Structure formats: C-alpha cells, structure tokens
C-alpha cells in the first residue's frame, strides 16, 4: 500500500487536514495535521491490513474512548478518533519538544532536583491515566516529551484497560526491554498499575544516569535481567536510590503506589528545569524544527549516537557520569554507548519526504527497536517492532556468496559435540528452516535485498544460494520437496537443487498478505491498492500459474485435502474453495445470526471437518466436503484476537488462548478438558507452519507448551493432565522441537534435551548468546544465535 499522504495531494481525515509525515512504525504512520480551527495535532493512522482484522476496530474504539478520558496536565490529550473510518485514526495534541531520551543524550544526565521534579510530573500523569481505567504498559524515555510547558507523557492511547489482561500477538509482551515489569514478562500475575510504577523507576534511573538500569543487550537478555537480576543503580545518586529501588522491586505488591511516589517527589518550589539551559535551547530548537513526538518517527542513521558528557542541574552545574564496566551476557548491564538523537522532520511535508528518501538511499536505517506489539491493539501506532540481538562472529574459513560473508567452522562427530557452526559477518542470519538433510538460512544483504542459502546438515557446506527480498520470512515452508517462500520473493524453488521453478510475479510490489499450500499448489493472497485481495495459485511441480481470482479481504485459510476454508475478514460468510481450480464449491452462513466473526480456523483431519472460532468465543465445526453445519460448542471461550490459535493433534482439537489451553471434540465441538495452569503464549509454544499459521507441538500422545517463561509442560491429549513438567534455566523465546523420542527446548542461551516420555534431562548445552531459532532431526539440533551464528550439535543417547 502506498502512503496516502503525497506531496501536492493533501489528505483530510475527518476535520483534520494532514500537513506532512512525522514518522512511521511497523503498524502505522504518524502525521502532522491541522484542525478546521487551526490547532496542530499529531494524527496516528493504522495500516489497512491491520484495520481489516477481526476485532481490531472494536478494540480501537474502546481504547480510544478510554484514552480520551485522560485529562491530566502532564499528558498529551487525545482530541479525536474515528475507528469506523476506512483508515482508522486517532489525533492527539501536537507537542513540540524533545523526548527525554534525546534530552539526556544531548545534555547529559539530570541532577537530583530535576529528577525529583520529573518524577512528580510523571506520577501526576500516571494518576490521570490510571484514573481513566488504563495501564500505560510502555512508559519509557522516548514516551516522555520535554516541551516548553514541561514534561508530558504520550502514547497512553495504546494502554490496556484495567482488568483486560489479554496479550497481543500470541506470547508477545507490550512494552520495551529494560522498562517492562517482571510480571509482564512471566505472566505470573495480572498486569496492574504497579507495572507502570516499575517503568517509572526505570525512567528515573535513566534520567539520573543516562543509562538503562538493566543495561543493554538482546531482548532476551534484558528480559532475563528484569526477572532474575537486580538493576544497576550504582550511579544513581544516594538521594534517589531508595525511591528508584523501591519502584524496581520484583514483587508488584512491594512497590510504592503512584500516590506514594508523588508524595516523595513533590516540591512546590521545584525549578522550571525545562526552561533552563541547555534544555531550553534544545526544546526551542525542536519547536522551530517540528518536534520529536516519540517513537513514531523514522529511525535515524546509525552514525548519529551522542555520548552524554555532563549532568544538568537546576543551576546548570555539571558532573561527569561515571563509566560502566562491561559485564558478561546474562550477568547484568553492560556498557552503554549513549542513546542517539531522534532527528524529527519539520512540518514541511516535502522536507519530511526528502529526508526519508535520503536516509533510505544511504541504507543507514538504524537496527534499533522495541518489543513486538500485537497487530490487534493500538500499540502498533507507536512503531513498536521486534527487537533482535546482534552477536559476534567467530573465526574460521570464510565462504562468500550472494549473502553476507559466512564463515564455516568444522566440529566433531562425537555425540553431544558441536558438529559445525556458521557465522555471518556482518550479522545477517534472520531465520532457519530444516527440510530433510538440508538446512535453509535466510538473511539480509541490504535494506531491500536478502538471500536464502541451503546448507548440508551433515557438515554445513553450502549447496546453493539465491538472492531474495529483504525481510524475515513468516510464511515460508517446504512442501513436496519445494521451498514455498513468496514472502521473501522466492515462490517456487526446488530444495535439493535451488532451481527456481517460477520467478516472483514481477507485477507484485509487496509481500503477500498470506500464503498457503493446498493440492500441490502454492496459493498467495496479495493486497491491491483497492484493498481487495487477489489470489494466485502456482503449481509446485512445474511453477506454472494454475489460476487467479479476486476475493474480498480474508484471513489465512484452513486447508483439508484440496479444500480451502476462506473467511471474510469483516463479515459472516465463509467459502469452501477448490485448490485445483479456484472455484467456490460451497458457502457456510452459520454466523449469520450475529454470533461473531471468524477469528481463527483449522482443519480437523481425523474427523474430516473444519473448526472455526469466532470473535465471540463460539466454536463451529463444519464438514469439509460439503460445508454442512456439524456442531457449535455450547459454552463460549474467552478469546483475544492475535493471542489465540486453533489446531489439532492425536484426534483432539486444541485451542490456545492468551492464558489457557483447551482440548475439544473434533465432531461435537464439546470441550474435553481445560488447563487451569496458564500457558505462556501461542508464539512461544506453537511454531509457524508452511503458510504462517501456527500449529501445536505434539508427539507421543502429548502436546508440549511453555506454561511459564522457564517451565515446559507435556499435556496428555486425551485427559488434559500434565504427564510431566520441567523447569529450565532462562526465558523461553522459541517453541520446543521434537525429534524421535527427544524434546529440544531452548530457554535463554541454553538448549536442553529431554526424554519425551517423562521429561528427564539428557543433556544441556550452554551457548554464547540467546537462542532465537531452533530445529532438530534424528542426528541432533540446530540453533540460531541472534542474527550472527548458526550452530549444529550432535544428539545424545541414554
């Protein structure tokens, strides 16, 4: 989809005329706008494909309405919103100024008096937000603006209502590493206002030292530190250390309330520190330039970091910040290179677009980010994205191809030993996929191009390599000896030889909305500029186009045999489509009574049925052959869009929600069992299959899932009882993998081999950094370490 705002072609949303783009994030764009009455506003819009998702608009409406009730003096007021618009949008007061992160980067850490004053302002802002029934969940330095009128908290419009503890994308966490409370990470208790107090303590520690209290590192390292290690408060002045330490207590109940923080920081004679140098000039300069306005901006070039050198006090006295010693991964915070400035574009739309184009031409877009936010919440408006860690390569004999320089290092054939490793220089391995005796790696070359490399699992030797489009694949997979990866520009490739059986469609300028495989064909849905989706089927054996048809907005389909179940995104109509011809063979109208819209669907192969879950939590079972209604579950499930998946294993239907796991009958739809013990989340427990839909990890009559961030559980498919539970070291980031009678589970920087029958540990391997990708076969397991290295280890026997 193209940007709706083009120079010379002004756009209006409601009564707001858009003047220029302030920035963009992974889920939406932020514009500078002017109301009919002449007031400047920041307008946040949502990408069309997110707006088309079930349940999104209702959540948008609820959260926008709640955010409009926030009226505190230290917040950015939400002025208007239109969830029903073709492009849903929300407008907040435009506040020229700089983020706290940029202010500290440019001027140095704040003094004790200033930090106290800041704490009081943030406590007042949180009081207003909590009073409206919201928890911010992402308070951080870049969500605090320093303006000519004082500090303001922004982006509380993405906050969750109190009591709404559903997650976003399955297993994802709203927030930013280093500022997320432990309970947000582990799910050990509901996320309440105490989580905002934890973030407040981290913000104050940053303001006082110029460093994050949990240091820097990959996302998993920061999450581990927040849960298991104490913050580094050595450089926090003694006058503030007790307050900050109290806010950062691991137990929510032990933290001070927002009111108590306000009592300990309030000072009626506090200076107007934002009006004193050097902040005064910094804020006034941004007022003229157009302002920061938080994380919605395009990221700056990588070479713009500024190391703080002085401390700002009310009297502008200076004191150098003490250097921080480097610490090993997992042992605590490491050295901080200093945050970089956030160069916000001015209000002139032509200048804003020219600046963005120059940055992209140079290929210097920064590889920074914050924790992923689900597509079904307003969090996306913040530009929240996936955080990925960057490791360091090892030595060896370099081999180069179309991709990054890969260094292969041979190992040993001894059971349990390192068989081989591949490192990338520069970092550039974003995904791995195992298919028979071939391991496929995908990575990036430039801002717009990438590569796919096939390696032999036996020794890591390269078999073939192809150039692709840049971007981590989310739907790639292997079917019938063919790599199906149109999401990275390789639709039909023979895994054995790397021969392309079909080129990417040259008229397609974007990645497909979804991909599936049915009846020997790769079927992709592309979103056109009209917001319609066009389906195209390509034969896997020949690469020839089978058929093409237009279809309204749909979700990824469930597939059984040669029948695809396609569900309209915003309606009640479902179709059974023949994968061989693209023809509609039946229509199901069982949701016509208003019982909800399709949220998720799966095939139930043992019963020959489809299961459809609605946004109201109703479970429908439909005959795959003719589309006849079979059954509807009497009791509704508690579901959350983006945090729910449905699948089947061992003759049992499975439903995973944000905090529960259920088994149901594939014919009657009746609930067989429910796990009262929570599940960590779909993303952490259910891997993506070919086409991108998630499925459960099942073998030996059990389904495996992470019940907690460090606890793996094997649940009996027939009874729902736990056969075994195993607590491991570190925080789980990827689903477990089963190979034969062995379960491989990666948690933090450790991979543990467990016996499938009883969960008994067989061996554990400690790696140099966090394991971000995992695969296994009869010969052993394969782990991706950040984006820098892939290692192959031999398996072990009892």
N, C-alpha and C positions, 0 to 999 in steps of 0.2 A: 504494500500500500504506500502511496506517495504521501508526503507531508501535505495536509490540507492548507497550510499557510505558504503561499508562494509570493515572492516579491512582485508587487504590482497587481496582485489579486487579493485584496483584503477579504478576510473572512469574519463573519459575526456568529457568535453563539449566544442566543437569547438577546439580551440588551447589551452584550459586551462585544466591542469591535477589537479584534486581535491586531496588535501592532508589530509584533516580532517574537521570535522564539527565544526564550530564556535558557532552555535546556531540554534534555531528553533523558529518559531512563529506559530500562528494559521493558517496562509495562505501559509507559505513556509519555506524553510530552507536556512541557510547561511553557506557557506563552505570557508575554506582557500584553495586557488588554486595557481598554478604557471603556467605562460605562457611559450610558447616554448622558449622565450628569457630569461626566468629565473625570471621574475618580479612576486612578490607576489600580489595576488588580492583577494578581497572578492567577492565570487560568490553567488548571490541570485537566488534561484530557486523557482518555483511555483508548488503547489500541482497539481497533474494530473487532479483532478475533477474540479479545477478552470480553468485550461488551456482548458478544454473541453467545457466551457460555451460559448454561442454565444457572439460575440462582444468583448470577452476578449482579444484575440490576437491583434486585430486592435488597441485597446486602449493601450495595452502593447507596440506595435510598435510605436505609436505616442508619448507616454510619454517617452519611452526610447530614441527616436530620439531627443526630445526636451532636455532631461537631458544631452545628450552628448554635447550639445551646451554650457553648463555651464563650464566655464574655469577659474573661479576666484581662487586667491591664497589661499583663506580660505575655499575651498570646496574640497570634495573628488571626483576626476574626474571619470566619467563613461567612461570606456575604451572599452567595447564591449557588445553586446547583441544579442540574437537570438530569436525573438518572434516566428519564424516558427519551432523551434526545438520541438521534441516530449515532452521534458521538457523545457519550456521557461525559459530563464535565462538572467541575467544581471550581468556584472562584473564591480566593481569599484576598485579604487586604495586601497590597503590594508594599513591602517594607524595604526601602533602600538601606543597605548596610552590608556588613561582612559577617560571615559565620564565625563562631567562637574559635573554630579550628584555624581559620585563616588569621584571625586576630592574634592568636597566640603564636602562630608560625611567624608572623611578620614582626611582632613587637616583643615577644618573649613571654614567659610565664607571668601570671598575675600575682600581686602581693596579697598578704593575708587579709587586709581590709577589703580589697577589691573582691577576693574570692568569697568572703562572707557576704558582701552585698549581692554578688551574683547568686549565691546560694539562696538568699532570701527571695530574690526575684523569681528564681526557678521554682521554689517552694510555693510561691503565690500562684504561679502559672499552673502547677500541678493541682493545687487546690481547686482552681476553676475547672480544670479538665476532669478531675475526679468527681466534682460536684455535678457534672453533666452526665455522670454514669459511665465514664470512659476510663480505660487504662491506656496510656500513651504507647507503651511497649517498645518504643525506639527512640528514647531520649539519648542524645549524643551531641558532641560538639558541633557537628555540621547541621543539627536541627535547632541550634540556638543562634539567633541573629543578634548581632550588636548593631543597634541603629542609633540615629541621632536622638531618639527618645528613650534609649535604654535597651536592655536585653529583651528579646521576645522568643518564645517557644513556637516553632512552626511544625506543620505536618502532623498535628494531633488528629486530623481528619481521617487518618488511617487506623486510629486506635480501635481496640475492640471494646464492645460494651461489657460492663461488669457482668460476670456470670456466663459470658459466651466464651467458652474455652476451646472451641474448635480450632484446629490448625488450618493452615493454608494449603499449599501443595503437600501431599502426603509426607509426613515426617519432617516438614520444614518448620523453621522457627522464625517468627517475626523478630527482627532486631539486628544488631550489629555486633560482631565478635568483640569482646572486651568490655561491652556495656550490657550484655544480656545476663539476667539473673540466673542462678543455678537452676531454679525450679522451671524456668522457661526451657532450659536445655534438657533436663532429665524427665520432665513431666511428673515429678514426684508429688507435686501439689498444684492446686489451681493457681493460675497467674492472676495476682491481685495488685492493688496499688503498691504493695511492698516491692514489686518488681521495678516500679518507677523510682522508688527510693534507692534501690541498688544502682540503677543507672545514674541517678543524681549524684551519688557518691563517686562513681567513676568519672563523671563530668567534672566534678570539683577537683578530683585528684589530677586530671589532665590540665585544668586551668592553672593549678598551683605549680605544676612541674613541667608542663609541655610534653608529657609522656602518658601513654595509656597505662593504667595501673597493672594490667596483665601483660604488658609488653607487646611485642609484635610476633608474627608467625602465621602459619597456615590457620585456616578456620578451625580445624580440629584441635590444634594445639591451644588456641585461645579458649575454646570451649572447655577443654580439659582443665586448663588452669583455673577458669572461673568456678568449676565444680570442685576441684580437688586441691588447689593450691591457694595460698594466701596472696593477696595483692602486694605489690612492691610499693610501699609507702615511705621508703627511706628518705626521699627528697621532699615529701610533704611537710611543711612547717609544723613544729610541735603544737602550735595553737590550733591547727585544723585537723591534726591526725586522728584525734579521738572521734570527732564527728564523722570524718570520712570512713574510718574503720568500722564504725557502727553501721553506717549505711551499707557497707560492703559485707556485712555478716552473711554467712552461707544460709542461715535459717531465716526465713521471712519474718517469723514472729519475733525475732530478736532485734530486728532493725527498728530505728525510731520511726514514728509516724511523720507524715509531711508536716503536720502541725508542730511537732517537736523540733523538726529541722528549722522551721520558720522561727520558733522561739529562740533557738540557739544562734541564729544568724541575723535576726532583725536588728537594725540600728537606725533610729530616726535621724541620726546625724551623719549617716553614711554619705561619702562623697559621690558626686555625679561623675564617676570614673570614666564613662564613655565620652565625656566632653573634655577630657584632659589628654594631653599629648603623651604618646604618639597615636593613641587610638582616635583622637578627634580628627586628625588629618586623614587617617585611613578610612574612617567612616564617611567623611565628607567627600573624599575622592571616589568612593564607591557610589555615593549618592549621585554624583555627576555622571559616573560611568554606567550606571544602570543597576548596580547591586548584585549580590550573590544569589540569594533566595535558595540556599540549601542544596541538597543532593540532586535536585532535578537538573543540574547543569550537565553539559557535555564535559567529560573528564579532561583535565589539562594534559599538556605534553609531559612526558616522563622526566624531562630535564628541568622542571620548574621548582624542585624542592628548595626550601629555605630553612636553614637551621637556626632556631631561636638563640639569641645571644644575651638577652637581658631580661630582667624581671620588671614588670610595670607595677608601680605602686600609686597610691593616690597622689603622692607628691612627685611622681615620675622618677623616683630613685631607682637605681639598677643594682641587680645582684646576679652574677652568672649562675646558670644551672649546672649542677654537678654532673659529670659524665656517669653513664650507667655501664657497669661491666657486662660483658657478653656472657650469656648462660646457655647451657646445652638445651636442645629441644626437649620439652616436657618438664624442665626444671624451673621454669619461671620466666619472667620477662627478659627480653634481650635488648640489644642496643636499638635506640630509636633514631633514625636518620633525620627526624624532623618532618612534620607534615608540610606538604606543598601548598602554595596559594591556589585559590579557586578563581581563575580569571573569568568573571561573568561578562557576557556580551552586553553591549549597551542596548538601549531601546530601539535603535535604528535597525529594522529588520534586515536591510541589505548588509550592514556591517556584521550582524549576527550570522547570517548565512555564509558570507565570505570567510569569516573566521572559522566556521565549522569546516568548510571545504578545504581551507589551507591546512588545518590540522589533519584531516583525513589524507590529503595528498602526501603529507610528510610521513604518514604511517606512525605517528607518535602518540596515538591514543593510549592513555595510561592503563595498565593492567591492575587497577585497583577495584575494589568492590566491597559490598556488604552482604550479609547473609541473605539467601534467596527468600523472596517473598512470593506467596502464592498468587496465582493469576485471578483468584476469585475474591480478592479484597482490595481495598483502596491503598494497601501498602505499595502496590505496584507504581502508584503515582510518585513515589519517592525516588524512583530509579533504582530500587533495591535489586541487586543482582547476586549471582553466585560468587562466593569468594573461593579462589583457588590458590593453593600454595605453590611456591616456586622453589624447587630443590636445587642441589648442586651435582653436576656430572662427575663421574669417576674417570679414571684413566683407562686406556686400552687402545686397540687398533681402530682408527676411525674408518667408517664406511659412509659414503655420502651418496645421496640420490636426489630425487626431486624434493624430498622433505628436508627437515633440519638434519644437521650432521649427527649421525648416530654412531655411537662407539660400542662395539660388541666385545664383551669380556667373557671368555670361556670359564667354566667351573669344573665340577666333579660329578661323576655318576654315582657317588655314594648315597645311600638312602638318607633323605633329610637334608642333603647338602645343596648349596647353590649350584644349579646346573649351568646357567648363563645369565648375563644381565646386558641390557641395552640402555645407554644414557643418551640424552639429546642435548646438543649444545648449538644454539641456545635452547632453553626449555621449549617444548613443543609437542608433547605427547598428551593428548586430551582424552583419549578413550581407547579401550582394548576390547576385542571380541574374539572368542575362541570358537573355531569350527574344525572339528576333526583334528588333523595333525597340523593345522595352520592357526597361527595367532595373528589377528589383524590389528594394526595400530593406526589410529587416526590422530593427526595433529595439524598445526598451522604453519604456514610459510610466511605470509604477510598478513596485513589487516583483512584482505579479501580472499586469499587463497590458502589452501591446505593440501594435505596429502593423505593417502591411505597406503600403508605398507604391509605386505604379507611376510611373516617370518615362520620358519620351521620351528615347531615346538621342541624338537629334539636338541637343536643346538643354537637357535636364534638367528640362523643365517637368513638373509633376505631372499625372498623368492620373486617378488615383483613389487613395483611401486607405481602409483598413479597419482596425478595431480587432481585435486578436488577443490570444492569451495571451502572457505574457512567456516568454522563453527563446530562446536561439539555435537556429534550426532545423538539424537534422542530416539530415532525410529529405525536405525539400521539393524540389519539382522541377516541371517543366512537361511535360504530355503532351496531345497533341491540342488545343492551344490553351487548356488548363486548368491552373491552378495547383493542385497537389496538396500541401497543407501541413497535414495534421491534427495534426502535432506542434506547431503554433502556433495551433491552433483554427480553421483555415480549410481544410476538407477539399476543397471543390469550388468554384473561383472562375474565372470567365472572365477570361483575362489581358487581353484587349482592353478590356473594359468594367468589370471589377471586380465584376460581378454575381455574387452567391452563388447557385449552383445548388442548394446544400444547406447547411443550418446544421450546426455541430458537434453531435454527438449529445449532448443535454442530460443523459443519464444517465451520461456518461463524465466522471469527475472527474480523470482523469490523462491524460497524453500517451500515445499508442500505443507499444507496445513496438517494433513495426516497421511499415513501410508499403511497399507495392509497387504497381506498375501493371501490369495484365495484361488483354488483350482489352477495352480501353476502360473499365476499371473501376479505381477506387482501392480497394485491399484493405488493411485495417489490422488489426493484432492488438492487443487490449487485455488487460492483465493484471488479472484479477479478484482479490478478496480470498482466493479459494480457491487462488491461484497457478496456476489454469488460464488459458488464453488463449482469448479469443473472437474469431473472425474475422468481419469485416463488410465486404461489398463494396458500393460505391456507384458507380452509373453516371456516367461523366464527362460525358456529353452532357445528361442530364436531372437528375442529382442524386438520383435515386430509389435506394432500397436494393434491391440485386439479391438478396442472400442473406446469411444469418448462420448461423454454426455454431460449435460448441465444438471445441477441439482442444488437446491437451496442449502443454507448453512446446516452442516451436520457435525456430529461428533465422530471420533474414530469408531468404526463398526466392529461388532462381534461377528465372527466367521465360524460357520459349521459346514464342512464339506464345500460345496460350491455356492452356498447361500450366505450373503452378507446381510446383516440387520443394520439398516441405516435409520437414524432417528433425527428428526428435525430439531434444531437447537432450541427454538423458542416456541415450539408447538407440541401437539399431542400425537401427531401422525408418525407412524413407523412403517418402513417398507422392507420387504424381502427382495433383494436384488440378486439376479443370477450373475455370478462372476464370469461365466463364459461369454455372455452376450451383453451384459449391462442392462438387461431388461428387468423391469419390475414384475415380479411373479405373484406377490401378494401384498396386501396392506393391512396393518393392525391399527385399530382405532380404540383400543381398550382404555386409553387415557382421556377419552372424550368427556368423561364425567367431571373433569377438573381436578382429578386426584394427583396432579403434579405433572412435571415434565421429566423427560429422561435424564437421569444423572449419570448412570453407568450401565453397561450391558456386558454379558459374557455368554459364551457357548457352554452348554452342559452336555458334552458328547455322549456320556453313558446313557442319558435319557433321550437324546435326540431333540433337545429343547434349547431355547434361549432364555436367559433370565435378565430381566430389566428392572433396575432400581430407579425410583422416581425421586424428585426433589422433596416429596412429602414423606419419603421413607417407606413407600409401598413397594413390594416385590412382586412383579408379574412374571409368570412362566408362560412362554409362547412356543407352540410347535414349530420347529424349524422348517419342516417340509411344506406346510400349507398356511402357516401364520395363524392357526386357530388358538384361541384362548384356552389355556390349560388350568391355571390356578392363579390366585392372588393371595399373598400372605395376609392373614387377618390382623396381626399386630404390626404397627409401623416401627421402622428402625430409626434411631437418631443418627442422621447423616449430616455431613458437611461437604459442600462442593469443594473439590480439589483435595480433600483428605480422605476420600472414600474410594475403594476399589472392590471389584467383584470378580470371582474366579471359581474354579472347580478343581478338585483333586480327589482321587480314590472314591468316586461315586458320591461325593459330598460337595454341595455348593458352599462357597466360602465368601464371606463379606467382612472386609476390614474397614473400620471407620477410624476417626481420629484417636479413639482411645479404647476400642473394643474389637474383639474378633468373634465372629459368629459362624456356625455351621447350619445349613438348611437343606431340606429335602429337594432334590432336583426335579421332582414331579409335582409334589403337593405344595411346594414353597414354604412348608411349615418349618419353623425354627427347630433344629435338633438340639443345639446347645449354644451357650454364650460364655465367653471367658470373662469372668468378673475382674480378672487381673488385666491391667491396661496393656496396650500394645504401643510401641514407641512411634510407629507411623508406617504408612504404606511405602514411602520412598526408601526407608531404611530396611524394610523386610521383604518387599515384593519387587523383584527386578523387572526391568523393561524387557518385553519380548520383541520379536520382529514386528515392526509397525508402531512400537512405542507404548502399547497397552501393557500394563503391569499384570503379572501373574504370581501366584504363591510359590514358595519353595517347598516342595513336598517329595517325600521318598519314604519307603518302608512303613506306610500307614500313618505318617505324622506330617504335620505342617510346621515348618520352622519359622520363628519370628523373634524379633528383639522385644521382650516385654519391658525392658528398661534400656537405658543408654549403654549399660555394661552387662546385661543379662540376656542370654539366649535361651529360648524355651522350645521344646518339642511337644506339640499338642496332638493327642490322638484324634484322628479324623472321625472316628465313629462315635466317641464319647465326649470329646472336648476336654478331657482330663489331661493334665501335664504328665507325660511319660518321664521327662527329666528337665531339669533347669540347671544352667551352668553360668556362674558369674565369672566374667573375664576382666582383664586389665584394659583400661582405655575406654573411649567412647566410640560406639558403632557408627559408621558412616555409610557402609555399603551392605547389601543383603548377603546372607551366608550362601555358600555354594556346596552342593552335594556331588561327590564323585564316588560311585560304588558304595562302600559301607563307611565312608568318611565324610564328615562335615568340616568344611573350612570356614572359619569365622574370623573376620578382620575387625579389630577394635583398636582405634588409635594407630600406633606404629607396630602392633603385634598381630600376627596371624596364628591361630590355634587350630590344630587338627583334633577333632573329637570323634569318638566312635558313635555312629548313627544310632545304634541300638540303645545305648544307655548314657551317652554324653560324656563318657570317660575321656579325659585328655590323652592324646597320643604324643603330641609334641607341640611346642610353641616356638615361633621364630620372631625375633626382635629385629625390626628394620630401622634404617637411619631416620625415617620420617613417616608421616601419616600415610596409610594405605587408602588410596582414593578409587581403586578399581580392583576387582577380584574375579578370577576364573579358575577352574580346576578340571582335571581329567584323571584318567587312571594312572598316569605317570607322576602327577604332582599338582602344584598350583602355581598361579601366575598373578603377581601383584603390581599395580601401577603406583609408584610413589610420587605424589604430586603430579607435576607435568614434566618431570625431568628424567624419570627412570622406570624401566620395567624389569622385574626380576622373575626368573623361573626357578622353582625349588622342586627337588625330588620328593616324592611322597615317602611315607614310612609305613611299616607294618608292625603288628603287635609281636 
